[in-house]
């Protein structure tokens, strides 16, 4: 049984959300926008363009924080390139982000772990049955719905030696729900409206391969290429310029991310 009563945990979670929200907006809101990147497989490019630049709401069991849109802040522009060669850039409106949960620090993770133990049936399913992926999805969605969490930010949980800085980088999950079904895994729209003006801005010229366990990705070209130096240049100005240029149905400017 959980060591602390539920009301005490909920109070601490509420305080943590207030702290997380203030820190998030101070760190990531730039000139009234939170710029976010997503890299998608090239096979999905046509569907993305036909949708008018809307991102699909992920609903795959096992994803880190449940159903939602997984993106990275523009400052961590390299850290999710392993997921696809097509880079798209959009922004979140800080006024839409009322509640944020910081899962990059141990306190945020520990509070969540305490909270789920009060769902005794689901916790038992999570820890003692074959249904762990589905149960994780239900619990994570239920947690975010219970506390009306708009964004969870967390450290990378898949890695690449050259592109991902696990100590510094942060990834975001943006919630997007229908109005009903707090504990139902499928209660979400197909497309999200929360990432605004999402436009194709980049093509990645590296190729990646996931490990069998999917804990890390190998970059296949980089180890054999000549590098200019140990650090990678910031691509933020180029991505913002491409976003400003690509207002029509066809991109006017694409950033080619070389090795």
SEGUMI-553739 format. One record per residue (C-alpha): residue in three letters; x, z, y negated. Coordinates in steps of 0.25 Angstrom, whole numbers, plus 2048, in hexadecimal, padded with zeros to 3 digits. Layout:
<atom type="ala" c1="X" c3="Z" c2="Y"/>
...
# end
This chain:
<atom type="unk" c1="800" c3="800" c2="800"/>
<atom type="unk" c1="805" c3="7FE" c2="7F2"/>
<atom type="unk" c1="80C" c3="809" c2="7EC"/>
<atom type="unk" c1="805" c3="808" c2="7DE"/>
<atom type="unk" c1="7F6" c3="808" c2="7DB"/>
<atom type="unk" c1="7F1" c3="7FA" c2="7D7"/>
<atom type="unk" c1="7ED" c3="7FE" c2="7C8"/>
<atom type="unk" c1="7FB" c3="803" c2="7C5"/>
<atom type="unk" c1="801" c3="7F5" c2="7CA"/>
<atom type="unk" c1="7F6" c3="7ED" c2="7C2"/>
<atom type="unk" c1="7FA" c3="7F5" c2="7B6"/>
<atom type="unk" c1="809" c3="7F2" c2="7B7"/>
<atom type="unk" c1="806" c3="7E3" c2="7BA"/>
<atom type="unk" c1="7FE" c3="7E2" c2="7AD"/>
<atom type="unk" c1="809" c3="7E8" c2="7A6"/>
<atom type="unk" c1="813" c3="7DF" c2="7AC"/>
<atom type="unk" c1="80A" c3="7D3" c2="7A9"/>
<atom type="unk" c1="80A" c3="7D7" c2="79A"/>
<atom type="unk" c1="819" c3="7D8" c2="79A"/>
<atom type="unk" c1="81B" c3="7CB" c2="7A2"/>
<atom type="unk" c1="811" c3="7C3" c2="798"/>
<atom type="unk" c1="819" c3="7C8" c2="78C"/>
<atom type="unk" c1="826" c3="7C5" c2="792"/>
<atom type="unk" c1="822" c3="7B7" c2="797"/>
<atom type="unk" c1="81C" c3="7B3" c2="789"/>
<atom type="unk" c1="829" c3="7B7" c2="782"/>
<atom type="unk" c1="832" c3="7B0" c2="78C"/>
<atom type="unk" c1="82B" c3="7A3" c2="78F"/>
<atom type="unk" c1="821" c3="79F" c2="784"/>
<atom type="unk" c1="828" c3="796" c2="77A"/>
<atom type="unk" c1="821" c3="791" c2="76E"/>
<atom type="unk" c1="813" c3="794" c2="774"/>
<atom type="unk" c1="816" c3="78E" c2="781"/>
<atom type="unk" c1="81C" c3="792" c2="78F"/>
<atom type="unk" c1="823" c3="785" c2="794"/>
<atom type="unk" c1="823" c3="783" c2="7A3"/>
<atom type="unk" c1="829" c3="779" c2="7AD"/>
<atom type="unk" c1="824" c3="775" c2="7BB"/>
<atom type="unk" c1="82C" c3="76B" c2="7C4"/>
<atom type="unk" c1="823" c3="764" c2="7CE"/>
<atom type="unk" c1="826" c3="75A" c2="7D9"/>
<atom type="unk" c1="826" c3="74C" c2="7D5"/>
<atom type="unk" c1="81B" c3="748" c2="7DF"/>
<atom type="unk" c1="811" c3="751" c2="7D6"/>
<atom type="unk" c1="815" c3="74A" c2="7C9"/>
<atom type="unk" c1="80A" c3="740" c2="7C9"/>
<atom type="unk" c1="7FF" c3="74B" c2="7CC"/>
<atom type="unk" c1="805" c3="753" c2="7C0"/>
<atom type="unk" c1="804" c3="747" c2="7B6"/>
<atom type="unk" c1="7F6" c3="743" c2="7BB"/>
<atom type="unk" c1="7F2" c3="751" c2="7B9"/>
<atom type="unk" c1="7F6" c3="750" c2="7AA"/>
<atom type="unk" c1="802" c3="75A" c2="7AC"/>
<atom type="unk" c1="7FA" c3="765" c2="7B3"/>
<atom type="unk" c1="801" c3="76E" c2="7BD"/>
<atom type="unk" c1="7FC" c3="772" c2="7CA"/>
<atom type="unk" c1="7F8" c3="780" c2="7CD"/>
<atom type="unk" c1="801" c3="784" c2="7D9"/>
<atom type="unk" c1="7F9" c3="78B" c2="7E4"/>
<atom type="unk" c1="803" c3="78B" c2="7F0"/>
<atom type="unk" c1="804" c3="798" c2="7F8"/>
<atom type="unk" c1="812" c3="79F" c2="7F7"/>
<atom type="unk" c1="814" c3="79B" c2="7E8"/>
<atom type="unk" c1="81B" c3="7A6" c2="7E1"/>
<atom type="unk" c1="80F" c3="7AC" c2="7D8"/>
<atom type="unk" c1="803" c3="7A4" c2="7DE"/>
<atom type="unk" c1="7FB" c3="799" c2="7D8"/>
<atom type="unk" c1="7FE" c3="793" c2="7CB"/>
<atom type="unk" c1="808" c3="78A" c2="7C3"/>
<atom type="unk" c1="816" c3="78C" c2="7C6"/>
<atom type="unk" c1="81F" c3="788" c2="7BA"/>
<atom type="unk" c1="82D" c3="78D" c2="7B4"/>
<atom type="unk" c1="830" c3="790" c2="7A5"/>
<atom type="unk" c1="837" c3="785" c2="79E"/>
<atom type="unk" c1="843" c3="78E" c2="79C"/>
<atom type="unk" c1="845" c3="78D" c2="7AB"/>
<atom type="unk" c1="844" c3="77E" c2="7AC"/>
<atom type="unk" c1="84D" c3="77C" c2="7B8"/>
<atom type="unk" c1="848" c3="787" c2="7C2"/>
<atom type="unk" c1="83C" c3="77F" c2="7C8"/>
<atom type="unk" c1="841" c3="771" c2="7C8"/>
<atom type="unk" c1="843" c3="773" c2="7D7"/>
<atom type="unk" c1="834" c3="771" c2="7D9"/>
<atom type="unk" c1="833" c3="763" c2="7D4"/>
<atom type="unk" c1="839" c3="758" c2="7CC"/>
<atom type="unk" c1="82E" c3="756" c2="7C2"/>
<atom type="unk" c1="82F" c3="761" c2="7B6"/>
<atom type="unk" c1="822" c3="763" c2="7AE"/>
<atom type="unk" c1="822" c3="76C" c2="7A2"/>
<atom type="unk" c1="816" c3="773" c2="79C"/>
<atom type="unk" c1="813" c3="780" c2="795"/>
<atom type="unk" c1="80A" c3="78C" c2="796"/>
<atom type="unk" c1="802" c3="792" c2="78A"/>
<atom type="unk" c1="807" c3="7A0" c2="788"/>
<atom type="unk" c1="7F9" c3="7A4" c2="783"/>
<atom type="unk" c1="7F4" c3="7A0" c2="791"/>
<atom type="unk" c1="7FE" c3="7AA" c2="797"/>
<atom type="unk" c1="7F7" c3="7B8" c2="796"/>
<atom type="unk" c1="7FE" c3="7BF" c2="7A2"/>
<atom type="unk" c1="80B" c3="7BC" c2="7A8"/>
<atom type="unk" c1="812" c3="7C3" c2="7B4"/>
<atom type="unk" c1="821" c3="7C4" c2="7B5"/>
<atom type="unk" c1="825" c3="7C3" c2="7C4"/>
<atom type="unk" c1="833" c3="7C1" c2="7C0"/>
<atom type="unk" c1="836" c3="7D0" c2="7C0"/>
<atom type="unk" c1="835" c3="7DA" c2="7CB"/>
<atom type="unk" c1="82A" c3="7E2" c2="7C4"/>
<atom type="unk" c1="821" c3="7D6" c2="7C4"/>
<atom type="unk" c1="823" c3="7D3" c2="7D3"/>
<atom type="unk" c1="822" c3="7E2" c2="7D7"/>
<atom type="unk" c1="815" c3="7E3" c2="7D0"/>
<atom type="unk" c1="80F" c3="7D7" c2="7D7"/>
<atom type="unk" c1="814" c3="7DC" c2="7E4"/>
<atom type="unk" c1="80D" c3="7EA" c2="7E1"/>
<atom type="unk" c1="800" c3="7E3" c2="7DD"/>
<atom type="unk" c1="7FF" c3="7DA" c2="7EA"/>
<atom type="unk" c1="800" c3="7E6" c2="7F3"/>
<atom type="unk" c1="7F2" c3="7EB" c2="7EE"/>
<atom type="unk" c1="7EC" c3="7DF" c2="7F4"/>
<atom type="unk" c1="7EE" c3="7E5" c2="802"/>
<atom type="unk" c1="7E8" c3="7DA" c2="80A"/>
<atom type="unk" c1="7EF" c3="7CF" c2="803"/>
<atom type="unk" c1="7FC" c3="7D7" c2="803"/>
<atom type="unk" c1="7FB" c3="7D8" c2="812"/>
<atom type="unk" c1="7F9" c3="7C9" c2="814"/>
<atom type="unk" c1="805" c3="7C7" c2="80B"/>
<atom type="unk" c1="80E" c3="7D0" c2="813"/>
<atom type="unk" c1="80A" c3="7CF" c2="821"/>
<atom type="unk" c1="803" c3="7C1" c2="824"/>
<atom type="unk" c1="806" c3="7B2" c2="824"/>
<atom type="unk" c1="7FE" c3="7B0" c2="817"/>
<atom type="unk" c1="808" c3="7B5" c2="80D"/>
<atom type="unk" c1="809" c3="7A8" c2="805"/>
<atom type="unk" c1="7FA" c3="7A8" c2="803"/>
<atom type="unk" c1="7F9" c3="7B7" c2="800"/>
<atom type="unk" c1="804" c3="7B6" c2="7F6"/>
<atom type="unk" c1="7FC" c3="7AB" c2="7EF"/>
<atom type="unk" c1="7F0" c3="7B3" c2="7EF"/>
<atom type="unk" c1="7F7" c3="7C0" c2="7EA"/>
<atom type="unk" c1="7FF" c3="7B9" c2="7DF"/>
<atom type="unk" c1="7F2" c3="7B2" c2="7DA"/>
<atom type="unk" c1="7EA" c3="7BF" c2="7DA"/>
<atom type="unk" c1="7F5" c3="7C6" c2="7D3"/>
<atom type="unk" c1="7F5" c3="7BC" c2="7C8"/>
<atom type="unk" c1="7E6" c3="7BB" c2="7C7"/>
<atom type="unk" c1="7E4" c3="7CA" c2="7C7"/>
<atom type="unk" c1="7EE" c3="7CC" c2="7BB"/>
<atom type="unk" c1="7EA" c3="7BF" c2="7B4"/>
<atom type="unk" c1="7F9" c3="7BA" c2="7B5"/>
<atom type="unk" c1="7FB" c3="7AC" c2="7AE"/>
<atom type="unk" c1="80A" c3="7AB" c2="7B1"/>
<atom type="unk" c1="813" c3="7B1" c2="7BB"/>
<atom type="unk" c1="822" c3="7AF" c2="7B9"/>
<atom type="unk" c1="82C" c3="7B2" c2="7C3"/>
<atom type="unk" c1="83B" c3="7AE" c2="7C8"/>
<atom type="unk" c1="83D" c3="7A2" c2="7D1"/>
<atom type="unk" c1="83A" c3="7A4" c2="7DF"/>
<atom type="unk" c1="840" c3="797" c2="7E4"/>
<atom type="unk" c1="84E" c3="793" c2="7E0"/>
<atom type="unk" c1="859" c3="788" c2="7DE"/>
<atom type="unk" c1="867" c3="78B" c2="7DB"/>
<atom type="unk" c1="869" c3="782" c2="7CF"/>
<atom type="unk" c1="85B" c3="782" c2="7C8"/>
<atom type="unk" c1="855" c3="78F" c2="7CA"/>
<atom type="unk" c1="85A" c3="79C" c2="7C4"/>
<atom type="unk" c1="852" c3="7A7" c2="7CB"/>
<atom type="unk" c1="857" c3="7B2" c2="7C2"/>
<atom type="unk" c1="853" c3="7AB" c2="7B5"/>
<atom type="unk" c1="848" c3="7A1" c2="7B8"/>
<atom type="unk" c1="839" c3="7A4" c2="7B8"/>
<atom type="unk" c1="82D" c3="79C" c2="7BE"/>
<atom type="unk" c1="81F" c3="79D" c2="7B9"/>
<atom type="unk" c1="812" c3="79D" c2="7C1"/>
<atom type="unk" c1="806" c3="79A" c2="7B7"/>
<atom type="unk" c1="7F8" c3="79E" c2="7BC"/>
<atom type="unk" c1="7EC" c3="795" c2="7BC"/>
<atom type="unk" c1="7E0" c3="79A" c2="7C2"/>
<atom type="unk" c1="7D1" c3="796" c2="7C4"/>
<atom type="unk" c1="7C7" c3="7A1" c2="7BF"/>
<atom type="unk" c1="7C4" c3="7A7" c2="7CD"/>
<atom type="unk" c1="7CB" c3="7AB" c2="7DA"/>
<atom type="unk" c1="7D5" c3="7B6" c2="7D7"/>
<atom type="unk" c1="7DA" c3="7B7" c2="7E5"/>
<atom type="unk" c1="7D7" c3="7A8" c2="7E9"/>
<atom type="unk" c1="7E4" c3="7A0" c2="7EB"/>
<atom type="unk" c1="7DE" c3="793" c2="7E7"/>
<atom type="unk" c1="7D7" c3="797" c2="7DA"/>
<atom type="unk" c1="7DF" c3="78E" c2="7D1"/>
<atom type="unk" c1="7DD" c3="781" c2="7CA"/>
<atom type="unk" c1="7E5" c3="775" c2="7CF"/>
<atom type="unk" c1="7EC" c3="772" c2="7C2"/>
<atom type="unk" c1="7F0" c3="77C" c2="7B7"/>
<atom type="unk" c1="7ED" c3="77B" c2="7A8"/>
<atom type="unk" c1="7F7" c3="786" c2="7A5"/>
<atom type="unk" c1="803" c3="77E" c2="7A4"/>
<atom type="unk" c1="800" c3="775" c2="798"/>
<atom type="unk" c1="806" c3="768" c2="794"/>
<atom type="unk" c1="80D" c3="766" c2="7A1"/>
<atom type="unk" c1="816" c3="75A" c2="7A0"/>
<atom type="unk" c1="820" c3="753" c2="7A9"/>
<atom type="unk" c1="82E" c3="755" c2="7A2"/>
<atom type="unk" c1="839" c3="754" c2="7AD"/>
<atom type="unk" c1="83F" c3="74E" c2="7B9"/>
<atom type="unk" c1="848" c3="756" c2="7C2"/>
<atom type="unk" c1="854" c3="74E" c2="7C8"/>
<atom type="unk" c1="858" c3="759" c2="7D2"/>
<atom type="unk" c1="852" c3="75A" c2="7E0"/>
<atom type="unk" c1="84F" c3="767" c2="7E7"/>
<atom type="unk" c1="84C" c3="76B" c2="7F5"/>
<atom type="unk" c1="845" c3="778" c2="7F9"/>
<atom type="unk" c1="84B" c3="781" c2="804"/>
<atom type="unk" c1="844" c3="784" c2="811"/>
<atom type="unk" c1="83F" c3="791" c2="80C"/>
<atom type="unk" c1="83C" c3="78B" c2="7FE"/>
<atom type="unk" c1="844" c3="797" c2="7F8"/>
<atom type="unk" c1="84D" c3="78D" c2="7F1"/>
<atom type="unk" c1="84F" c3="77F" c2="7ED"/>
<atom type="unk" c1="85C" c3="777" c2="7EE"/>
<atom type="unk" c1="860" c3="76D" c2="7E3"/>
<atom type="unk" c1="865" c3="761" c2="7EB"/>
<atom type="unk" c1="86C" c3="758" c2="7E0"/>
<atom type="unk" c1="872" c3="763" c2="7D7"/>
<atom type="unk" c1="87D" c3="768" c2="7E1"/>
<atom type="unk" c1="883" c3="75A" c2="7E1"/>
<atom type="unk" c1="882" c3="756" c2="7D2"/>
<atom type="unk" c1="88B" c3="759" c2="7C7"/>
<atom type="unk" c1="886" c3="764" c2="7BE"/>
<atom type="unk" c1="889" c3="765" c2="7AF"/>
<atom type="unk" c1="88A" c3="775" c2="7B0"/>
<atom type="unk" c1="884" c3="781" c2="7B6"/>
<atom type="unk" c1="878" c3="783" c2="7AD"/>
<atom type="unk" c1="86D" c3="779" c2="7AB"/>
<atom type="unk" c1="868" c3="775" c2="79D"/>
<atom type="unk" c1="85B" c3="779" c2="797"/>
<atom type="unk" c1="851" c3="76E" c2="799"/>
<atom type="unk" c1="846" c3="775" c2="790"/>
<atom type="unk" c1="848" c3="76C" c2="784"/>
<atom type="unk" c1="847" c3="75F" c2="78C"/>
<atom type="unk" c1="83B" c3="764" c2="794"/>
<atom type="unk" c1="834" c3="768" c2="787"/>
<atom type="unk" c1="837" c3="75A" c2="781"/>
<atom type="unk" c1="832" c3="753" c2="78D"/>
<atom type="unk" c1="825" c3="75B" c2="78D"/>
<atom type="unk" c1="823" c3="757" c2="77E"/>
<atom type="unk" c1="825" c3="749" c2="781"/>
<atom type="unk" c1="81D" c3="747" c2="78E"/>
<atom type="unk" c1="80F" c3="748" c2="788"/>
<atom type="unk" c1="80A" c3="73B" c2="78E"/>
<atom type="unk" c1="806" c3="737" c2="79C"/>
<atom type="unk" c1="814" c3="733" c2="79F"/>
<atom type="unk" c1="821" c3="73B" c2="79C"/>
<atom type="unk" c1="829" c3="736" c2="790"/>
<atom type="unk" c1="835" c3="73F" c2="793"/>
<atom type="unk" c1="83A" c3="745" c2="7A0"/>
<atom type="unk" c1="845" c3="74F" c2="7A1"/>
<atom type="unk" c1="84E" c3="74B" c2="7AD"/>
<atom type="unk" c1="854" c3="758" c2="7B3"/>
<atom type="unk" c1="861" c3="754" c2="7B8"/>
<atom type="unk" c1="86A" c3="75C" c2="7C2"/>
# end
